[in-house]
Amino acid sequence: MVLNILLLIAAVSLLPCICFGEEDNPPSLNTEEVEISTDDEGTDRDEDSEDDDSFLDPYYESKDTTGCFLTGCSDSWDIIRIITAIKVRYNSNPAENGGVRAILEGTGNPVALNMRFGLSGMENNSGYMTGVLLRTPSPIVFDILYHRVNSEEFSTFSVLFTGIETQLVYNLPLQLMLGAQAVFPAEDGRSTLTGWGFGLLGEYSFEGRIGIALDYRLVWVRSLPLHRGEMRISWSSAPMKLFIGCSFLRNNIGDHIFDPCAGLEIFL
């Protein structure tokens, strides 16, 4: 009887080892093979990314997705109401009015529209730009600019600017506008980015239908600066204007694209 009890106790004590021993110690994974395959994939991705330089890579790689926003504008609607209460009129043919386009508290057209299309670059570095500028019966101006870049040095990309500016000068041959800009850069095959900043637009009309224009925009995409500028010399005969000039784009690490440009503008 005692022998039977001892055998039963021994069987019970060995049962957990027999049933659960394999589960407590599962076969180990071959971590070395996993690490090697992962490293190989990372190397392949790095080699692929180095094949084509990208002008927008610093913005895609930035971890900051908040962008850049102006603060302290709690009373912005009150400011807009005051600005829109100012009456502005426009000359459809500035050359016949001493080069004056915008008139404060005068007579003329309640709105003005400028539409332009131009080509940029030479030979294999080709691109184009198109823009619309709408002036309202108030100092508020709406602006859209699209710039497409095909470069040998960088992958093909485009930049879309949309802005709302305020006219600062009236009754003079000088036109000067300053305001906020939203930007939407995108490289072919990749997602569209967004950013915010400001723009400065200026133009001066000389006698003899000759004019010069400056267009500068500074925006922040994922908290990184992106510059875009353009200078033009034009000859106008209402409602058309021919222009030649140059444009440039510069990213935050100093890469720049500098191209000549020429095109046609229609103004009403």
C-alpha angles and dihedrals in degrees: 000000000000090000091054092052092050091051091050092051091049092050092050092049093051095045097083091050092051096045103037106026095095094046092052090055108038118185111276122243120244096249093176092064092049092050092048094050091047091051091050091053092049090050091051091052092049092050091050093050092052093056094077124030114225125211091201098045095105089057095047091048095049114111093207108094097167095089122201120300131180114236135202096052100123091130095045094120091056089051092050092050091053093048095047090052090068114096117229130178133186141218113229090205110037092178090070092049103052092275092298113147104165122049124193115218092345140111125279142084116340092220136027129201131199121187123179140175126189143170122229134195133026134256109335094359097075132156144138142222134205130185145178127203118189120189117199131206085267130054089271114113127188118210136187125181128176120190122186118194126198108179135170090217099048138033115268114272142156136217124207119196124191119182147173114208139176123230111237104182130053139178091020135097086248120091116194127175130176129181153116125310134201116200133199112190119181135175118213110270094015135090123275116258127209135213146159137225142117140286136210119204122184138169135175125197119210126196114275095047093283120136142171126211137193125199118182127169128180116188137166119229111191087344092304120116123245120187128202124178139170135184123193140182114203144186116205137200109171126286093013135057130190118207142182128186144112137276134201140192124196128183129204096270095053101262108144139185116206117183138164116240139194134176153126131283129195119201129186 
